[in-house]
Structure formats: C-alpha cells, structure tokens
C-alpha cells in the first residue's frame, strides 16, 4: 500500500513520529505502518530550539540514517522548507525524494526572532503551487496551517479559507495541529477536500472517535520524545542522588 493510499483507509493512519535511527527501529518493531520525523524532537536531540535552527544538512543526515535502518514509508517534517524561495525549497525536497522519502510537512508559519508568525495565505499558496509543479508527483505534500496553534481570531474560518486555498494549489493533505474540538474537526473534514491530519494533544478525542469524525491521519508531534526525555532526566537524577544504579535496572524491569 503506497503512502497516499494509507490516508484513505477505514481507520486513520497513525504515524509514528521519530527522531533518529533507534526510534525508527522501535516504531517498526511496534507495528506502525509509516513514520514521520518530528522537527522539534530532532532539534532537541541536536541541542537546538525548534524553528529551523538546525541546518538542512543536519536534518538530511538524520533522514539518511533513518532510511538506512528502516524500510517503512517516511515523511519528513520540513518546517517552512529550509529555504527563502520556492526554488530553494524545491531543491531540498528533491534531495529527500532521491533518498526515498515519500512525503513532507510544510507549514504556513515561520519563527522570526523567536516568535512564530503566520505567513500571508495567498503568498504561501503561490509558493506551494511552484513547489508542487517541480517535485515528484508521488511526493505527498502535507500542508500544516498553524491557525489553531497560534490561536488566531476566528481560527476555524481562517483554517477553512487556507485549507481550500492550499487544496487548489496542490496540497495532498491538511495538517491542523492543536485542533481538538469535535465540531471544528468535523467542519474541516466536511469542507476541505483533503485528508485531515490532527496531532496528539491532552484534549484530543480517542482514535475511534476521530475516525468517526473523518480524520485520516494522526501524528504525535514531539510529545513521545519529550516524555522519554523527562524519564531520562529522572533516571539520571536518581543515579546521582541515590549513588546507586539500582534505579537503572528497576527501569529495565518496568
């Protein structure tokens, strides 16, 4: 089953968001159908803040290592594309496609001087049109709109406007992080002709309920990585404070 088809199953595609070769292998062993990188998790692993603080070359190295150890379909979180022009972004996506990457996330916001800001919707759509025309047709462009994440005024209406615009310019999927209200999700599914991707949030409904609403893709963001990092911090602190490795082996048994 190809990556696009995975977005049209009877149940949503549950994407394992990974950040290195080891997490990719763990996802494969757990039976996931496909992987997606988490930009925030990879950035944290490399000691950066999220928001394209790492270089594309560093991201590319991580992608190569994931591809080397895991054959599952891989989508790469490209943030805003790691380029200032459609041509630069296209060149980056072409490199990923040559590695066998089957999809990417592109988002309509950028981090500017430490603050995430929405881009102009029409300018972003024009860039998307140019990118779509110059990357492999099979590359799944999952377009992320940060309307709910940034809590913009009239977030639903703005999401519907942007989603329709992006669909017209070649998007294959629409990713709306931080949308959790069932009525909002249902409205997006009903009015936007693209598979809807939602993200792990404390208030997000159970997967079966999301399936009933018409959600087609569910992703984890960086939350699994963050949970593991918290556990690592606790474990290292326990070794230091207890002056013993007992906690390490108790963790292995757990």
ZADO-930092 format. One record per residue: z, x, y of N, C-alpha, C in turn; residue in one letter. Coordinates in nm, 4 decimals. Layout:
BEGIN
R  Z  X  Y  Z  X  Y  Z  X  Y  a
...
***
This chain:
BEGIN
R  0.0000  0.0848  -0.1195  0.0000  0.0000  0.0000  0.0000  0.0887  0.1250  x
R  -0.0995  0.0692  0.2159  -0.1051  0.1545  0.3339  -0.0007  0.1102  0.4366  x
R  0.0150  0.1918  0.5408  0.1247  0.1705  0.6358  0.1093  0.0393  0.7123  x
R  -0.0134  0.0068  0.7501  -0.0341  -0.1197  0.8210  0.0023  -0.2381  0.7328  x
R  -0.0381  -0.2327  0.6072  -0.0086  -0.3422  0.5144  0.1415  -0.3609  0.4964  x
R  0.2178  -0.2529  0.5047  0.3633  -0.2617  0.4914  0.4256  -0.3497  0.6008  x
R  0.3529  -0.3710  0.7096  0.4021  -0.4557  0.8179  0.3686  -0.6037  0.7972  x
R  0.3081  -0.6354  0.6843  0.2677  -0.7735  0.6594  0.3121  -0.8179  0.5197  x
R  0.4294  -0.7710  0.4782  0.4876  -0.8122  0.3521  0.5687  -0.9403  0.3725  x
R  0.6188  -0.9926  0.2623  0.7021  -1.1131  0.2716  0.8391  -1.0832  0.3310  x
R  0.8815  -0.9580  0.3225  1.0079  -0.9157  0.3838  0.9799  -0.8033  0.4830  x
R  1.0627  -0.7879  0.5866  1.0371  -0.6833  0.6854  1.0394  -0.5440  0.6232  x
R  0.9591  -0.4556  0.6803  0.9619  -0.3148  0.6425  1.0891  -0.2525  0.6994  x
R  1.1780  -0.2064  0.6104  1.2989  -0.1366  0.6532  1.2673  0.0121  0.6576  x
R  1.2624  0.0648  0.7778  1.2212  0.2035  0.7994  1.3440  0.2942  0.8012  x
R  1.3407  0.4004  0.7234  1.4489  0.4998  0.7268  1.4203  0.5987  0.8393  x
R  1.5060  0.6012  0.9389  1.4871  0.6967  1.0481  1.5538  0.8288  1.0138  x
R  1.4739  0.9342  1.0076  1.5185  1.0651  0.9596  1.5024  1.1682  1.0696  x
R  1.5609  1.2851  1.0457  1.5595  1.3884  1.1498  1.5337  1.5277  1.0941  x
R  1.5283  1.5418  0.9621  1.4992  1.6716  0.9028  1.4536  1.6515  0.7590  x
R  1.4257  1.7622  0.6910  1.3765  1.7534  0.5535  1.4809  1.6921  0.4608  x
R  1.6073  1.7270  0.4789  1.7124  1.6767  0.3901  1.7279  1.5256  0.4025  x
R  1.7260  1.4732  0.5246  1.7398  1.3280  0.5421  1.6168  1.2549  0.4880  x
R  1.5001  1.3173  0.4974  1.3788  1.2572  0.4409  1.3899  1.2471  0.2891  x
R  1.4372  1.3536  0.2268  1.4552  1.3504  0.0813  1.5571  1.2444  0.0409  x
R  1.6647  1.2330  0.1164  1.7673  1.1328  0.0860  1.7090  0.9922  0.0947  x
R  1.6253  0.9674  0.1947  1.5636  0.8354  0.2089  1.4702  0.8056  0.0926  x
R  1.3955  0.9062  0.0502  1.3061  0.8864  -0.0646  1.3868  0.8531  -0.1901  x
R  1.4956  0.9273  -0.2121  1.5790  0.9036  -0.3302  1.6432  0.7652  -0.3259  x
R  1.6683  0.7134  -0.2049  1.7300  0.5815  -0.1902  1.6296  0.4674  -0.2061  x
R  1.5015  0.5008  -0.2182  1.4018  0.3990  -0.2457  1.3328  0.3384  -0.1261  x
R  1.3391  0.4020  -0.0098  1.2707  0.3493  0.1080  1.1189  0.3611  0.0911  x
R  1.0471  0.2677  0.1529  0.9013  0.2678  0.1446  0.8360  0.3605  0.2456  x
R  0.9023  0.3850  0.3571  0.8423  0.4645  0.4639  0.9509  0.5242  0.5508  x
R  0.9119  0.6265  0.6254  1.0043  0.6981  0.7132  0.9564  0.6898  0.8578  x
R  1.0516  0.6994  0.9482  1.0202  0.7185  1.0893  1.1157  0.8233  1.1441  x
R  1.0670  0.9130  1.2256  1.1596  1.0076  1.2867  1.2358  0.9378  1.3990  x
R  1.3528  0.9892  1.4293  1.4308  0.9454  1.5452  1.4307  1.0590  1.6462  x
R  1.3731  1.0355  1.7634  1.3683  1.1414  1.8649  1.5091  1.1822  1.9068  x
R  1.5983  1.0840  1.9204  1.7347  1.1151  1.9636  1.8074  1.1992  1.8600  x
R  1.7875  1.1668  1.7315  1.8544  1.2426  1.6260  1.7999  1.3846  1.6173  x
R  1.6678  1.3993  1.6268  1.6092  1.5343  1.6228  1.6553  1.6144  1.7443  x
R  1.6558  1.5515  1.8610  1.7020  1.6211  1.9807  1.8465  1.6675  1.9641  x
R  1.9325  1.5796  1.9129  2.0725  1.6169  1.8929  2.0854  1.7307  1.7931  x
R  2.0065  1.7255  1.6852  2.0098  1.8315  1.5855  1.9737  1.9670  1.6470  x
R  1.8823  1.9649  1.7445  1.8374  2.0890  1.8078  1.9172  2.1236  1.9335  x
R  2.0160  2.0398  1.9663  2.1017  2.0696  2.0800  2.0503  2.0217  2.2141  x
R  1.9612  1.9232  2.2118  1.9052  1.8681  2.3353  1.9556  1.7262  2.3596  x
R  1.9447  1.6816  2.4848  1.9566  1.5399  2.5145  1.8250  1.4729  2.4786  x
R  1.8303  1.3415  2.4555  1.7090  1.2658  2.4292  1.6272  1.2552  2.5582  x
R  1.4978  1.2246  2.5447  1.4142  1.2087  2.6626  1.3180  1.3232  2.6839  x
R  1.2559  1.3711  2.5746  1.1563  1.4783  2.5790  1.2127  1.6086  2.6356  x
R  1.3397  1.6355  2.6067  1.3972  1.7641  2.6465  1.3527  1.8765  2.5524  x
R  1.3274  1.8436  2.4264  1.2699  1.9426  2.3358  1.1195  1.9487  2.3613  x
R  1.0562  2.0532  2.3112  0.9120  2.0658  2.3281  0.8389  1.9954  2.2146  x
R  0.7125  1.9662  2.2368  0.6328  1.9077  2.1300  0.6209  2.0056  2.0137  x
R  0.6144  2.1355  2.0423  0.6055  2.2350  1.9352  0.7279  2.2285  1.8443  x
R  0.8457  2.2076  1.9027  0.9669  2.1964  1.8218  0.9637  2.0692  1.7364  x
R  0.9198  1.9597  1.7962  0.9068  1.8356  1.7212  0.8060  1.8527  1.6080  x
R  0.6958  1.9184  1.6367  0.5909  1.9376  1.5375  0.6425  2.0176  1.4183  x
R  0.7260  2.1170  1.4434  0.7830  2.1956  1.3342  0.8667  2.1076  1.2419  x
R  0.9493  2.0216  1.3003  1.0323  1.9313  1.2190  0.9439  1.8373  1.1369  x
R  0.8403  1.7848  1.2004  0.7483  1.6947  1.1291  0.6829  1.7668  1.0123  x
R  0.6416  1.8898  1.0330  0.5794  1.9672  0.9248  0.6749  1.9846  0.8074  x
R  0.8020  2.0100  0.8358  0.8990  2.0294  0.7275  0.9221  1.8977  0.6522  x
R  0.9282  1.7865  0.7244  0.9440  1.6569  0.6579  0.8237  1.6287  0.5688  x
R  0.7041  1.6510  0.6216  0.5834  1.6273  0.5425  0.5761  1.7185  0.4210  x
R  0.6322  1.8383  0.4319  0.6251  1.9342  0.3214  0.7095  1.8922  0.2016  x
R  0.8154  1.8139  0.2255  0.9076  1.7820  0.1158  0.9039  1.6360  0.0732  x
R  0.8351  1.5504  0.1512  0.8416  1.4066  0.1217  0.7048  1.3418  0.1413  x
R  0.6534  1.2748  0.0383  0.5196  1.2139  0.0479  0.5179  1.0739  0.1087  x
R  0.6340  1.0180  0.1435  0.6366  0.8822  0.1961  0.5606  0.8731  0.3289  x
R  0.5012  0.7576  0.3590  0.4368  0.7389  0.4897  0.5351  0.7710  0.6021  x
R  0.4875  0.8471  0.7000  0.5746  0.8939  0.8081  0.5189  0.8526  0.9430  x
R  0.6031  0.7850  1.0211  0.5725  0.7532  1.1601  0.6604  0.8421  1.2484  x
R  0.6046  0.8916  1.3564  0.6761  0.9874  1.4414  0.7068  0.9252  1.5771  x
R  0.8317  0.9346  1.6170  0.8752  0.8889  1.7486  0.8282  0.9910  1.8519  x
R  0.7280  0.9517  1.9298  0.6692  1.0422  2.0284  0.7223  1.0173  2.1694  x
R  0.8279  0.9369  2.1814  0.8819  0.9039  2.3138  0.7680  0.8602  2.4069  x
R  0.7498  0.9261  2.5204  0.6405  0.8881  2.6109  0.5130  0.9665  2.5829  x
R  0.5123  1.0469  2.4756  0.3898  1.1148  2.4340  0.3865  1.2643  2.4515  x
R  0.4886  1.3216  2.5181  0.4923  1.4658  2.5425  0.3674  1.5138  2.6162  x
R  0.3254  1.4375  2.7147  0.2101  1.4754  2.7960  0.2057  1.3909  2.9208  x
R  0.1430  1.4426  3.0233  0.1341  1.3711  3.1507  0.0067  1.2885  3.1623  x
R  -0.0897  1.3137  3.0756  -0.2167  1.2411  3.0809  -0.2491  1.1848  2.9434  x
R  -0.3404  1.0874  2.9424  -0.3849  1.0315  2.8149  -0.4472  1.1396  2.7275  x
R  -0.5176  1.2338  2.7903  -0.5820  1.3409  2.7142  -0.4786  1.4293  2.6440  x
R  -0.3714  1.4637  2.7150  -0.2674  1.5473  2.6544  -0.1973  1.4738  2.5404  x
R  -0.1672  1.3477  2.5627  -0.1001  1.2697  2.4583  -0.1910  1.2541  2.3376  x
R  -0.3177  1.2257  2.3617  -0.4142  1.2117  2.2529  -0.4216  1.3391  2.1696  x
R  -0.4250  1.4537  2.2351  -0.4307  1.5807  2.1615  -0.3082  1.5975  2.0722  x
R  -0.1918  1.5579  2.1221  -0.0703  1.5653  2.0400  -0.0803  1.4727  1.9190  x
R  -0.1282  1.3508  1.9405  -0.1373  1.2550  1.8305  -0.2405  1.2997  1.7270  x
R  -0.3457  1.3628  1.7730  -0.4458  1.4128  1.6792  -0.3869  1.5222  1.5893  x
R  -0.3010  1.6058  1.6453  -0.2339  1.7072  1.5625  -0.1469  1.6414  1.4556  x
R  -0.0757  1.5356  1.4930  0.0078  1.4652  1.3964  -0.0775  1.4013  1.2872  x
R  -0.1881  1.3393  1.3275  -0.2758  1.2754  1.2291  -0.3298  1.3777  1.1291  x
R  -0.3579  1.4981  1.1758  -0.4077  1.6025  1.0868  -0.3039  1.6443  0.9826  x
R  -0.1763  1.6224  1.0143  -0.0685  1.6524  0.9185  -0.0466  1.5383  0.8187  x
R  -0.1155  1.4266  0.8382  -0.0971  1.3125  0.7502  -0.0013  1.2085  0.8036  x
R  0.0424  1.2224  0.9288  0.1278  1.1211  0.9910  0.0473  0.9916  1.0043  x
R  0.1098  0.8781  0.9689  0.0365  0.7511  0.9649  0.0625  0.6614  1.0855  x
R  0.1613  0.6952  1.1664  0.1924  0.6117  1.2818  0.2754  0.6871  1.3833  x
R  0.2824  0.6314  1.5035  0.3663  0.6896  1.6085  0.4296  0.5764  1.6882  x
R  0.5416  0.6074  1.7501  0.6007  0.5229  1.8540  0.5659  0.5833  1.9892  x
R  0.5215  0.5000  2.0804  0.5041  0.5394  2.2203  0.5793  0.4392  2.3054  x
R  0.6550  0.4869  2.4028  0.7398  0.3959  2.4805  0.6940  0.3866  2.6250  x
R  0.7193  0.2714  2.6856  0.6732  0.2476  2.8225  0.7794  0.2802  2.9268  x
R  0.8694  0.3702  2.8921  0.9665  0.4217  2.9898  0.9685  0.5733  2.9800  x
R  1.0185  0.6348  3.0833  1.0355  0.7804  3.0855  1.1725  0.8134  3.1428  x
R  1.2275  0.9265  3.0992  1.3507  0.9771  3.1578  1.3136  1.0688  3.2737  x
R  1.3531  1.0279  3.3940  1.3226  1.1036  3.5152  1.4544  1.1427  3.5810  x
R  1.4799  1.2715  3.5900  1.6042  1.3235  3.6490  1.7267  1.2581  3.5840  x
R  1.7211  1.2478  3.4530  1.8343  1.1963  3.3770  1.8451  1.0464  3.3695  x
R  1.7504  0.9729  3.4305  1.7564  0.8270  3.4317  1.6305  0.7695  3.3677  x
R  1.6486  0.6788  3.2721  1.5334  0.6159  3.2073  1.4792  0.5055  3.2974  x
R  1.3482  0.5079  3.3172  1.2834  0.4122  3.4067  1.1598  0.3545  3.3393  x
R  1.1391  0.2224  3.3546  1.0167  0.1599  3.3053  0.8965  0.2101  3.3846  x
R  0.7861  0.2340  3.3129  0.6603  0.2647  3.3787  0.5916  0.1344  3.4201  x
R  0.4999  0.1447  3.5149  0.4201  0.0303  3.5531  0.3423  -0.0185  3.4302  x
R  0.3514  -0.1476  3.4022  0.2944  -0.2012  3.2784  0.1432  -0.1831  3.2728  x
R  0.0742  -0.2079  3.3814  -0.0721  -0.2006  3.3790  -0.1202  -0.0569  3.3679  x
R  -0.0530  0.0349  3.4348  -0.0910  0.1760  3.4235  -0.0656  0.2260  3.2813  x
R  0.0469  0.1838  3.2230  0.0752  0.2225  3.0857  -0.0306  0.1657  2.9917  x
R  -0.0698  0.0398  3.0135  -0.1705  -0.0239  2.9286  -0.3049  0.0475  2.9389  x
R  -0.3410  0.0923  3.0578  -0.4659  0.1675  3.0739  -0.4605  0.2982  2.9961  x
R  -0.3465  0.3636  3.0008  -0.3309  0.4881  2.9247  -0.3381  0.4596  2.7752  x
R  -0.2749  0.3518  2.7327  -0.2790  0.3134  2.5923  -0.4229  0.2885  2.5469  x
R  -0.5013  0.2210  2.6291  -0.6423  0.1950  2.5958  -0.7170  0.3256  2.5722  x
R  -0.6954  0.4235  2.6587  -0.7643  0.5523  2.6447  -0.7179  0.6268  2.5191  x
R  -0.5897  0.6181  2.4902  -0.5370  0.6842  2.3713  -0.5942  0.6200  2.2453  x
R  -0.5910  0.4864  2.2413  -0.6409  0.4134  2.1236  -0.7866  0.4491  2.0933  x
R  -0.8653  0.4691  2.1968  -1.0076  0.4968  2.1789  -1.0339  0.6361  2.1244  x
R  -0.9327  0.7229  2.1258  -0.9575  0.8634  2.0925  -0.8684  0.9191  1.9823  x
R  -0.7975  0.8322  1.9135  -0.7196  0.8754  1.7966  -0.7726  0.8017  1.6743  x
R  -0.7428  0.8504  1.5534  -0.7942  0.7833  1.4340  -0.7569  0.6359  1.4301  x
R  -0.8520  0.5547  1.3881  -0.8301  0.4105  1.3838  -0.7112  0.3735  1.2967  x
R  -0.6883  0.4529  1.1893  -0.5802  0.4221  1.0954  -0.4424  0.4563  1.1496  x
R  -0.4332  0.5306  1.2598  -0.3033  0.5690  1.3149  -0.2384  0.4464  1.3788  x
R  -0.1230  0.4057  1.3267  -0.0538  0.2845  1.3703  0.0219  0.3133  1.4998  x
R  -0.0206  0.2492  1.6082  0.0439  0.2690  1.7376  0.1495  0.1608  1.7580  x
R  0.2741  0.1980  1.7383  0.3868  0.1075  1.7556  0.4385  0.1282  1.8979  x
R  0.4150  0.0309  1.9834  0.4445  0.0492  2.1255  0.5815  -0.0098  2.1579  x
R  0.6656  0.0742  2.2115  0.8027  0.0349  2.2446  0.8114  -0.0039  2.3909  x
R  0.8656  -0.1229  2.4150  0.8943  -0.1639  2.5522  1.0453  -0.1692  2.5713  x
R  1.0924  -0.1092  2.6784  1.2360  -0.0919  2.7000  1.2947  -0.1953  2.7956  x
R  1.2368  -0.3124  2.7953  1.2832  -0.4202  2.8825  1.4262  -0.4635  2.8516  x
R  1.4571  -0.4818  2.7239  1.5929  -0.5220  2.6862  1.6874  -0.4023  2.6906  x
R  1.6412  -0.2864  2.6479  1.7257  -0.1668  2.6501  1.7748  -0.1390  2.7920  x
R  1.6871  -0.1573  2.8907  1.7225  -0.1302  3.0304  1.7778  -0.2529  3.1024  x
R  1.7894  -0.3628  3.0279  1.8481  -0.4854  3.0833  1.7794  -0.5271  3.2131  x
R  1.6461  -0.5282  3.2094  1.5728  -0.5680  3.3293  1.5902  -0.7177  3.3535  x
R  1.5704  -0.7584  3.4766  1.5800  -0.9002  3.5102  1.4698  -0.9767  3.4373  x
R  1.5034  -1.0942  3.3838  1.4068  -1.1745  3.3086  1.3427  -1.0925  3.1967  x
R  1.4285  -1.0327  3.1155  1.3813  -0.9389  3.0126  1.2831  -1.0032  2.9164  x
R  1.3083  -1.1269  2.8762  1.2182  -1.1912  2.7808  1.0796  -1.2109  2.8419  x
R  1.0741  -1.2647  2.9619  0.9449  -1.2882  3.0267  0.8696  -1.1573  3.0459  x
R  0.9400  -1.0527  3.0857  0.8762  -0.9230  3.1056  0.8268  -0.8661  2.9729  x
R  0.9036  -0.8873  2.8659  0.8628  -0.8410  2.7336  0.7356  -0.9126  2.6886  x
R  0.7302  -1.0425  2.7099  0.6117  -1.1194  2.6705  0.4891  -1.0743  2.7496  x
R  0.5069  -1.0497  2.8771  0.3959  -1.0016  2.9600  0.3458  -0.8663  2.9095  x
R  0.4394  -0.7742  2.8884  0.3999  -0.6407  2.8447  0.3434  -0.6435  2.7027  x
R  0.4046  -0.7199  2.6149  0.3570  -0.7255  2.4774  0.2140  -0.7752  2.4677  x
R  0.1816  -0.8796  2.5432  0.0449  -0.9317  2.5428  -0.0524  -0.8287  2.5985  x
R  -0.0123  -0.7639  2.7045  -0.0967  -0.6617  2.7679  -0.1239  -0.5464  2.6709  x
R  -0.0209  -0.5024  2.6018  -0.0371  -0.3899  2.5100  -0.1203  -0.4291  2.3880  x
R  -0.1046  -0.5518  2.3423  -0.1857  -0.6006  2.2307  -0.3341  -0.5976  2.2684  x
R  -0.3645  -0.6340  2.3918  -0.5037  -0.6365  2.4376  -0.5638  -0.4967  2.4471  x
R  -0.4788  -0.3949  2.4603  -0.5277  -0.2583  2.4779  -0.5137  -0.1723  2.3517  x
R  -0.4899  -0.2348  2.2374  -0.4999  -0.1608  2.1118  -0.3717  -0.1304  2.0400  x
R  -0.2596  -0.1824  2.0862  -0.1343  -0.1623  2.0120  -0.1446  -0.2270  1.8741  x
R  -0.0797  -0.1644  1.7753  -0.0735  -0.2215  1.6402  0.0588  -0.2916  1.6127  x
R  0.1623  -0.2547  1.6868  0.2937  -0.3148  1.6696  0.3690  -0.3107  1.7999  x
R  0.4706  -0.3963  1.8122  0.5547  -0.4008  1.9319  0.6991  -0.3761  1.8916  x
R  0.7599  -0.2764  1.9523  0.8980  -0.2377  1.9244  0.9823  -0.2741  2.0463  x
R  1.0839  -0.3585  2.0238  1.1703  -0.4035  2.1333  1.3148  -0.3681  2.0995  x
R  1.3581  -0.2449  2.1278  1.4969  -0.2092  2.0991  1.5946  -0.2907  2.1830  x
R  1.7082  -0.3244  2.1236  1.8194  -0.3937  2.1889  1.7990  -0.5441  2.2035  x
R  1.6893  -0.5992  2.1534  1.6792  -0.7446  2.1485  1.7564  -0.7911  2.0255  x
R  1.8502  -0.8840  2.0434  1.9340  -0.9305  1.9322  1.9444  -1.0822  1.9257  x
R  1.9179  -1.1511  2.0356  1.9300  -1.2961  2.0390  1.8182  -1.3602  1.9563  x
R  1.8558  -1.4509  1.8674  1.7579  -1.5105  1.7762  1.6483  -1.5853  1.8512  x
R  1.6842  -1.6556  1.9584  1.5839  -1.7296  2.0347  1.4841  -1.6352  2.1007  x
R  1.5324  -1.5216  2.1518  1.4430  -1.4229  2.2125  1.3491  -1.3653  2.1076  x
R  1.4045  -1.3296  1.9919  1.3231  -1.2726  1.8845  1.2153  -1.3723  1.8413  x
R  1.2538  -1.4971  1.8236  1.1592  -1.5999  1.7805  1.0474  -1.6183  1.8835  x
R  1.0825  -1.6131  2.0114  0.9822  -1.6300  2.1168  0.8819  -1.5149  2.1158  x
R  0.9300  -1.3935  2.0949  0.8403  -1.2776  2.0912  0.7471  -1.2884  1.9710  x
R  0.8019  -1.3221  1.8562  0.7200  -1.3372  1.7354  0.6135  -1.4448  1.7559  x
R  0.6518  -1.5539  1.8184  0.5612  -1.6679  1.8353  0.4495  -1.6374  1.9342  x
R  0.4790  -1.5596  2.0382  0.3829  -1.5461  2.1479  0.3065  -1.4144  2.1516  x
R  0.3526  -1.3145  2.0776  0.2841  -1.1848  2.0789  0.2175  -1.1625  1.9431  x
R  0.0874  -1.1379  1.9389  0.0147  -1.1257  1.8120  0.0251  -0.9871  1.7495  x
R  0.1459  -0.9342  1.7456  0.1700  -0.8025  1.6868  0.2944  -0.8089  1.5984  x
R  0.3008  -0.7284  1.4914  0.4247  -0.7204  1.4130  0.5403  -0.6745  1.5020  x
R  0.6515  -0.7472  1.4971  0.7663  -0.7135  1.5819  0.8614  -0.6205  1.5072  x
R  0.8997  -0.5128  1.5749  0.9956  -0.4137  1.5266  1.1246  -0.4287  1.6077  x
R  1.2375  -0.4511  1.5390  1.3678  -0.4523  1.6057  1.4501  -0.3353  1.5539  x
R  1.5592  -0.3051  1.6244  1.6379  -0.1860  1.5939  1.7832  -0.2210  1.5659  x
R  1.8443  -0.1429  1.4812  1.9866  -0.1515  1.4493  2.0712  -0.1650  1.5761  x
R  2.1497  -0.2706  1.5811  2.2469  -0.2934  1.6874  2.3655  -0.3663  1.6257  x
R  2.4856  -0.3528  1.6818  2.6023  -0.4212  1.6223  2.5840  -0.5718  1.6101  x
R  2.5130  -0.6332  1.7053  2.4988  -0.7789  1.7055  2.3747  -0.8270  1.6320  x
R  2.2953  -0.7358  1.5752  2.1701  -0.7763  1.5116  2.1986  -0.8591  1.3871  x
R  2.1180  -0.9622  1.3663  2.1349  -1.0505  1.2508  2.1073  -0.9763  1.1202  x
R  2.1511  -1.0365  1.0087  2.1238  -0.9816  0.8765  1.9728  -0.9800  0.8513  x
R  1.9309  -0.8929  0.7619  1.7879  -0.8748  0.7387  1.7197  -1.0045  0.6949  x
R  1.7864  -1.0817  0.6103  1.7269  -1.2072  0.5636  1.7022  -1.3027  0.6800  x
R  1.7942  -1.3057  0.7746  1.7776  -1.3916  0.8923  1.6644  -1.3410  0.9812  x
R  1.6532  -1.2097  0.9938  1.5439  -1.1523  1.0723  1.4092  -1.1855  1.0082  x
R  1.4054  -1.1840  0.8759  1.2820  -1.2204  0.8064  1.2436  -1.3645  0.8374  x
R  1.3416  -1.4532  0.8395  1.3151  -1.5936  0.8703  1.2621  -1.6098  1.0128  x
R  1.3049  -1.5229  1.1030  1.2588  -1.5292  1.2413  1.1180  -1.4717  1.2579  x
R  1.0703  -1.3989  1.1564  0.9358  -1.3424  1.1630  0.9302  -1.1956  1.1968  x
R  1.0453  -1.1270  1.2008  1.0477  -0.9824  1.2249  0.9742  -0.9122  1.1111  x
R  0.8948  -0.8099  1.1456  0.8153  -0.7395  1.0451  0.8601  -0.5974  1.0179  x
R  0.9432  -0.5428  1.1066  0.9857  -0.4029  1.0890  1.1254  -0.3878  1.1475  x
R  1.2106  -0.3195  1.0725  1.3491  -0.2956  1.1151  1.3741  -0.1456  1.1093  x
R  1.4212  -0.0891  1.2183  1.4483  0.0550  1.2199  1.5923  0.0825  1.2601  x
R  1.6330  0.2068  1.2403  1.7730  0.2462  1.2521  1.8058  0.3180  1.3817  x
R  1.7034  0.3632  1.4543  1.7310  0.4480  1.5687  1.8029  0.5743  1.5247  x
R  1.8946  0.6196  1.6069  1.9706  0.7404  1.5730  2.1096  0.7081  1.5194  x
R  2.1357  0.5806  1.4842  2.2718  0.5390  1.4525  2.3243  0.5979  1.3213  x
R  2.2372  0.6127  1.2211  2.2828  0.6746  1.0961  2.3178  0.8216  1.1199  x
R  2.2325  0.8910  1.1942  2.2625  1.0308  1.2270  2.3933  1.0423  1.3055  x
R  2.4140  0.9523  1.4008  2.5364  0.9566  1.4812  2.6597  0.9323  1.3950  x
R  2.6482  0.8394  1.2981  2.7615  0.8117  1.2089  2.7940  0.9331  1.1234  x
R  2.6901  1.0010  1.0751  2.7126  1.1216  0.9953  2.7729  1.2335  1.0804  x
R  2.7292  1.2426  1.2055  2.7838  1.3460  1.2931  2.9323  1.3216  1.3196  x
R  2.9701  1.1949  1.3362  3.1113  1.1614  1.3539  3.1913  1.2020  1.2309  x
R  3.1359  1.1752  1.1132  3.2045  1.2141  0.9882  3.2167  1.3652  0.9788  x
R  3.1133  1.4372  1.0186  3.1183  1.5836  1.0168  3.2260  1.6345  1.1116  x
R  3.2321  1.5783  1.2311  3.3343  1.6196  1.3275  3.4745  1.5987  1.2701  x
R  3.4945  1.4832  1.2061  3.6252  1.4528  1.1472  3.6583  1.5502  1.0350  x
R  3.5591  1.5823  0.9533  3.5820  1.6718  0.8398  3.6154  1.8134  0.8862  x
R  3.5415  1.8627  0.9840  3.5693  1.9976  1.0348  3.7061  2.0037  1.1020  x
R  3.7428  1.8971  1.1724  3.8747  1.8926  1.2348  3.9842  1.8908  1.1293  x
R  3.9623  1.8175  1.0205  4.0620  1.8111  0.9136  4.0838  1.9482  0.8500  x
R  3.9778  2.0231  0.8272  3.9913  2.1583  0.7701  4.0729  2.2463  0.8634  x
R  4.0457  2.2353  0.9927  4.1158  2.3182  1.0902  4.2628  2.2804  1.1011  x
R  4.2910  2.1528  1.1103  4.4290  2.1095  1.1329  4.5140  2.1171  1.0060  x
R  4.4527  2.0920  0.8904  4.5279  2.0939  0.7644  4.5340  2.2316  0.7013  x
R  4.4490  2.3236  0.7543  4.4423  2.4587  0.6983  4.4224  2.4517  0.5462  x
R  4.3295  2.3664  0.5078  4.3010  2.3440  0.3660  4.1616  2.2846  0.3539  x
R  4.0974  2.3089  0.2371  3.9681  2.2478  0.2099  3.9803  2.1217  0.1261  x
R  4.1033  2.0718  0.1115  4.1239  1.9532  0.0299  4.0411  1.8349  0.0768  x
R  4.0288  1.8172  0.2085  3.9528  1.7055  0.2620  3.8056  1.7131  0.2285  x
R  3.7531  1.8354  0.2148  3.6121  1.8516  0.1794  3.5856  1.7925  0.0424  x
R  3.6721  1.8237  -0.0520  3.6499  1.7772  -0.1888  3.6855  1.6314  -0.2061  x
R  3.7795  1.5807  -0.1257  3.8059  1.4365  -0.1270  3.6837  1.3609  -0.0751  x
R  3.6178  1.4180  0.0276  3.4971  1.3550  0.0820  3.3860  1.3507  -0.0219  x
R  3.3738  1.4584  -0.1013  3.2731  1.4606  -0.2073  3.3010  1.3515  -0.3100  x
R  3.4283  1.3313  -0.3448  3.4624  1.2279  -0.4438  3.4373  1.0888  -0.3879  x
R  3.4614  1.0712  -0.2565  3.4400  0.9411  -0.1932  3.2919  0.9072  -0.1889  x
***
